[in-house]
Amino acid sequence: LKSQINPHFLFNMLNNVYVLIKKGRNEAAEVLFKLEDLLRYQLNDSSQEKIQLNSDIHFMNDFLNLEKIRRDHFQFTMEQEGDIDSIWIQPLLFIPFVENAVKHSFDSEHPSSVHLSFKVEENRLEFRCENTMPAVAVSNKVGGIGLANIQRRLGLLYPDRYELKQIENENRYMVTLCITL
């Protein structure tokens, strides 16, 4: 049930690097370096049973930086509160929410953004992912199993120890996941 990098993302990033190289842009090396880190984490580090939360946060930061290069008018912010360094979690727990936030905030004409926050308080971790909604509504495709897979994975990893909330309005979509550690 672990998330995997969308091949479409990888092909787009490689195409972006190609375009940057053709234009003689210095960002091409930076993109390749970040992409290498992202793939290394995905293939190696994420195979461990548990990883430090700050490693997962670093992975999401790299992912969002690459999306920022790939998409016009895209911004993101990330907040951390509490003793993040002492928390160990299952790898790739939050990336499905982040991927969905990027995907569903996309608006080629207007600015879009994603905001992530991680808060550790006593034996509780709160993750919040909030994204803008496109100015022009995009029709939702039926048949996605992402949320069902996420809930199934959370149920296996944290039975009766997690709470998942979703709030949506015309401008924003927010997911809050609270886990008792």
Disulfide bonds with the S-S distance in Angstrom:
none
